[in-house]
């Protein structure tokens, strides 16, 4: 009997074809909706591998239901949807997809930064609604990106890629990281100084117990009232109620958000009603090239694990 690989979302045939040659591949056949909890718990009972999405909670209950499980391969860089402690206890390997999405996510980060700076979503909405009646000297004026100061919180691969783009705009680059690193053109700063000096504060840090809620009322109060907050990391890093208040009160100028505490974000979420908020639906890595590269890394990790070979991109 072939080992069973369970895939929690419908993926393109070409991404899965290599695994079908050696394994019995079972897959939740919906692309738009996550696998229901009860289906996941049933399917993992026989699975040797789970190919998971970031929307799946692979917690202790799931792992308890999977006595044959050897690997969870996550279609994401982040892995806060997986109980790593429970996986370690059971000797289950967990992998992610670093590098493959670095440049795509950096592109989206900088796109949000520029759209926020120049009020693109606000201007587009007004034009489509027929509210643009005439050119005016200060109509839809935003802030310069060229020559501004960017502060990057979380200087990993994606942070470095954003910093390289920023240097192309002659921006001064500050960064804050768990560990100080050596860069020729990027300046390390403590968090409070970064917040107070930056025109654009960009969040790219992983979601952990230490970073949960790290940007709250106090931190937003340190930012310039002309500054923008860009979050392409995880929603829980920002206190959304504090952010809403800061935007409404003019404590900061704008926000660009690709992630939210609750996803999909409810359409009546207060942040969606604010004109100075630019939003996207968690599409940081959503380029065709990046997503296919991520899928290839997942498939390779699963095959390596189930054949007893070296496994790349291990988280645990």
N, C-alpha and C positions, 0 to 999 in steps of 0.2 A: 504494500500500500504506500502510495506517495505521501510525503509530508504535506500538510495542509497550510496554505498561506491565506489568511483572511484580510481582505482589503476593505476598509470602512467607508469608502466612497467610490463611485464609478470613475474609473480612470481610462484614458485612451488605450485602445488595443495595443498600439505600438509600445506603450510603456510597460505593459504586462506580458507581452508575447514571450520574452525570454524566460520568465518564470514558469509559464505554462508548459514549457518543454520538460521540466524536471519535477514540477510540483502540481498538486491539485489546488487550483486557485479558485477561491470563493470570494464574491464581491457584493457589497451592497449596491444595487443597481440604480441608485438615485444620485444624480450629480448635484442637485440643488439643496437637498436636505440631508442632515447627518443621520447616521444609522441610529434607530431607536435603541434605547438602553436595553430593553428586554431582548432585542435581536442580537445585540453585541454580546450580552452575557451568554446567550445560547451558542452563538457561533464560535466563541473562543474555547469552548470545551474541548474541541478536537484540534485546535490550531497549534502549529509549531511556530508560526510567525504571524504577527499582526503588523500590517502596513497602515499606520494611523494618520489621521489629520489633526491639526491643532484644535479642532472643535470637539475632539473625542476625549472624554475623561477616562484615561487608562489608570484607574485607581486600584486600591488594594482588593476591592471586591472583584473587579475584572480579572486581576492576576490570580486570585484564589480560585476562580472558575476555569483556569487554563493550566491544567497539570502538565501538558506537553510543551508549553510555551518556552521558546529559547530566545526570541528576539522581538522587540517592538521597534520598528523603524518609523520615525516621525517625519512627515512631510512639512518640515519647518526647521528653523534654527532654534527657536525657543522650544522648551520642553516642560513648561510648568503645568501642562495638562497630564503629565505622567508622574506617578508616585515612584520616584527614583529609589527611595529607601526600601519600599516593598519589592521593587525589581532586584535590588542588590541582595536582599535577604534570600531571594529565590534563585539567584544566579542567572537572572535574565538580562541579556544585553539590551541596551537602549542606544539608538543612533539618531543623528539629526542630519541636516543638510547645509553645513557651512560652506562658504565660498561661492556656491552655485548661485546664490541670490544676492550677493554683496552689491554688485553694480546696479542691478535692477532696483533694489531697495534704496540705494543712494540716489538714483535718478528720481524716484518718487519723492524722496525726502526733499530734494532741492526743488522739485516741481511745486510741492506744497509751500515751501518757503517763498518762492517767487510769486505764486498765486496769492498767497496771503499778503505779501508786501504790496502788491499792485492791485489788490481788491478785485481779482479777476472774476470770482464767482458772483460777487455782489454786482459788478458791472454787467456781466452776462445776463443775470436774472433781470436787471432793470431794463436792459435792451429788449429782451424777449417779451417782457410784460408791457412794452410800449411806453415806458416811463422816461425814456431818453428823448427829450424834446429839443434840445439844442446843445451845442458845444459851449462849455463855460470855462472860465480860466482855472477854477479849482475843482471842476467836476471829477469825481472819482480819483482824486489825487491820493497816491500811496506813499511808500517810503523807498528810497534807493536801496538796492542790494549791493551794487558795486561800491567797494570801499567801506562797507559797514563791518561791524564786529559780530562774529558768530561764536556762540558758546555751545560746545558739544558735550553732553553728559553721557558717557559711555563710549570710550575711544577704542572700540574693537575694530574688526574688519570694515564694518559698514561706516563707523565713525570716521575712520581714515579715508574711506572713499568719498564721503561727504566733504571732508576737509580739503581733499585734492580739488574737488569742484569749486569750493569756496575760494581757494587761492587763484583760480582762473578768473574770479570776479574781484581780485585784489582785496579780499576780505582779510581782516585780522582774525586769526583762529585761536580761541581759547578752548581748553578742554579740561574736563574733570573725570577722573577714573579712580577705580579702587586702588590701582597701583600707578605710580608715576612712571612715564615712559620717556625715552629719549627721542625727541623730534627736533629737526633743524628749524622748521618754520612754524610749529604749533606750540603754544605756550600753556604749560600746566597752570591751573588756577584752583583755589579751593572753591567750594560750591557757592558760598555767599558772594564772593568776589565775581565769579563768573555770572551769576544772576544779575548783579548790579551793573556790570559793564557791558553786557551783550545787547545787541539790537535784535538778535534772533537767538533764542534758546532752543536747542534741538535735543530731544530725548531719544537716545538709542541704547539705553542700558537694559540688561535683562530684567525680567520681573522675578524678584526674590523677596524673601521676608524683609531684607534690608531696604529694598527699593520700593516696596509697596507704600503708596501714599507719600512718597518723598517730596513731591511738589504740592504743597498745600497753601493755606492762607499766608503763612509767614514767608514762604519762598516767593510766592507771587508778589507779595508786598515789597520784596527787594528789587524786583525788575523795574526797568524804566517804563513810564507810562506810554512810551512810543515803541515798546518792544513787542515782539510776537513770540508765542510759544508754539513749537512744532513737535508733535508726538507721533512717531512712527515705531514706537517700541511696544508697549502694552498699556491698555487703558487704566489698569489699577495703579499705575505709577503716579497718576495725577488725581487729586481730589476734585472731582467734577463739580461739586457744589461750590467749592472755593473758586474754581476757574470761572464758573458762570458769574459769580459775584464780581470777580476782578474785571471781567469783560464788560459787564453792565455798568460798573462804576467808573470805568476808564482808568483803572489801575494798570492795566496793560492794554496794548492797542488792538491785538488780534490773536487768533489761534488757528493753526492748521492741524487737523486731527485725522489720522488714518485708523485709530484704534479707540475703543471705548470699554468701560467697565463691563457693560452688558452688550453682547453681540449675538445676533444683529441688534443694532441700537434701535430702541422704540422710536417711531416716527414723531411721537409727542415729547421727545427728550428736549428739555429747555435749551440745550446748546444748539440744537438744530434751528431754532427760531432766531438766533442772533445773526445780524448781518455781517458782523466782523469775525465770523467763524467759517473757515473753508474745510469741508469734510470729504473724505473718501471712504469706501467700505472695506477696509483692511486689505488693500491691494499692493502693499509694499513690494512683494516679489512677483507681481502679476505681469510679467512679460512672458511671451511664448517660450523664448529661449531659456529663461531662468526656471520656469516651472518644469520643462522637460529635463533640464539638467538635474533638478532636484529629484525628480522621479527616478532618473537613472541611478543616482546615488543610493536611494532607498532600495531599489531592486538589487543593486550590487551588494549592499550590506546584508540583505536577507539571504542571498545565495551564498555569500562567504560564510555566514554563520551556520547555515544548514549543511554546508559541505566541510566544515571544520577548518576553514582558511582564515587568514588574518582579516579582521573586520575594521574598516576605516570609519572615521567619524563617530567613534564611541563616546557616549556621554557617561555610561556606566557599564 
